[in-house]
Amino acid sequence: MELIDIAVSSLYFLTLKEKILLRKNIDRIERLAVLSIEDISFLIKRSLGSRIAWDGKELLRQSNLAMSIIGGQGISAVFYGQAGYPPLLKEITDPPFCIYYRGDISCLLRDCVSVVGTRKPCREAAEATMAFARDAASDGITVVSGNANGIDSFAHRGALSSGKERATAAVLPCGIDIIVPAGNKGLVAQIIRSGGAVLSEYIPGCPADKWRFVQRNRLIAALSSATVVMQAPSGSGALITAEFALSYDREVMFSSSAFCEEARIIEGRAAERLKSSRSGKAVRNCAVYIESGAPVISGYGEYKNALRDAPGAHSVPDGGQLSLFE
């Protein structure tokens, strides 16, 4: 890994193709640092305009800091096109130029399932998440989630409880050296010790800005052939992940726990809050996906069946779609 590679990976205003083109034309970070935004526009053959914040000296400082963190914390990196780069990431329109990681990234080279949901789950959804993740990991599947509080944490812990190596991978919305939330540092350590992986597309030292959480969600969706939503009230970021998964032509399923009594109560409150804040505009929720044919599953066994069965075979739980939010 060279300093210029770290620098290029941090240029978030460039697409993957543009980063690759820039890297082919620039071999040292010192050359990159003295370029103007107009020079970069010329090299990538696209006008970047004047609104791009560009400071070559600051880029040099941040890249050196990142390299220091990488060396001090045993962080590894895999670049697009290299062996070990997660293959499913190559299928999306905006794959990362680089993945920074700790642990064993080979856990992402086998079958994966992404498990997502609210940060404040009900008891049934939390228990369902633990059970699903444990059973998936026991079957040799890597459970992918985002290390957030709530469903994400239950997914990682459930996979770890299987006792299997390389059971789970966590995607961070910040530099790999910054654990968000801070209370999950112990969980991250467990994931790494178990042979799993913690990864990020952002250089070490990069903060968890709000927009990066959405970008993180796209990677969670991209890393697996299917995403399972355990509980997601209206407005939940988990539904953003589901949208990404659908846009990548991946399977999206919903746990029956997302429609339990307590989840329905939580959904009703969330929907009312959003309606009032959005002046009556329509709010997307789990029921919309079910009405469109997304499978509803009660556990890992039904998840496996849903992957094999014809579309629509698992779409109507216990009495039909219309009863879900009555």
Protein Blocks (a to p, Z undefined) as FASTA:
>chain_A
ZZklmmmmmmmmbcfklmmmmmmmpcbfklmmmpcfklmmmmnopaebjmbccdfklmmm
mmmmmmmmmmmnopacddehiahiafklmmpmbdcfbdcdedjfklmmmccddddddfbd
cfklmmmmmmmmmmmmmnopacddehighjllmmmmmmmmnopahkbccddfbdfklccd
fklmmmmmmmmmnopacddfbdehiacdfklmmmmmmmmmmmpmbdcdfbdcehiaklmm
mmmmmmnopacdddfklmgmklmmmmmmmmmmmmmmnnopacddfklmmmnopacdfbfk
lmmmmmmmcghklmpgghijklmmZZ
